Amino acid sequence: MKHFLIILAIISLFCYNSFGQFDTINQRIHGKKEGYWIKYRINGHGKSEGRYIHGEKTGYWKIYYRNGIHHSEGKLINGYRIGDWYFVHTPSGTKLDMTTWDGKGHCIGGATLSW
C-alpha cells in the first residue's frame, strides 16, 4: 500500500498541467490524441504543449524553439493558428514579435513589439 501511494503521488506531480488543471498527459482515445500533450526534444528542452480535441491541436499552445529560451504562443483551431501569436523570450517573458493568423494557415499581419 505504501508503494502504491508513493507511485500515485509521483504520477500526480506529472499530471498537473500549466493551465492549473489535473489532467492525463499524452493520451489517445480511439487512436487519436486527446487532452493535454507535452512533447520534448531529445536534448530535454520542450518542443510543444497544448490540447488536442479529436486528434486536432485546439486551444492555447506554446511552441518552443531548439534553444529552449524562446517560444511562440497563441491559439489553434483544428491545427491552424488563429488570431495573435507572440514570439516570447521565455526567461523574461518579454514579447518580441507578433503575427496575426486567419485560422486557415495564412499570416495576415505582424509587428515588432517593444514592451
ZIJO-V762511 format. One record per run of one state. SS is the DSSP state (@ for helix, = for strand, . for the rest). FROM is the first residue (numbers start at 1). LEN is the number of residues. If there is no record, write none. Layout:
# ZIJO-V762511
ss->SS from->FROM len->LEN
ss->SS from->FROM len->LEN
This chain:
# ZIJO-V762511
ss->. from->1 len->1
ss->@ from->2 len->13
ss->. from->15 len->1
ss->= from->16 len->1
ss->. from->17 len->5
ss->= from->22 len->1
ss->. from->23 len->2
ss->= from->25 len->1
ss->. from->26 len->1
ss->= from->27 len->3
ss->. from->30 len->2
ss->= from->32 len->9
ss->. from->41 len->5
ss->= from->46 len->8
ss->. from->54 len->2
ss->= from->56 len->2
ss->. from->58 len->1
ss->= from->59 len->6
ss->. from->65 len->5
ss->= from->70 len->8
ss->. from->78 len->2
ss->= from->80 len->10
ss->. from->90 len->4
ss->= from->94 len->9
ss->. from->103 len->4
ss->= from->107 len->6
ss->. from->113 len->3
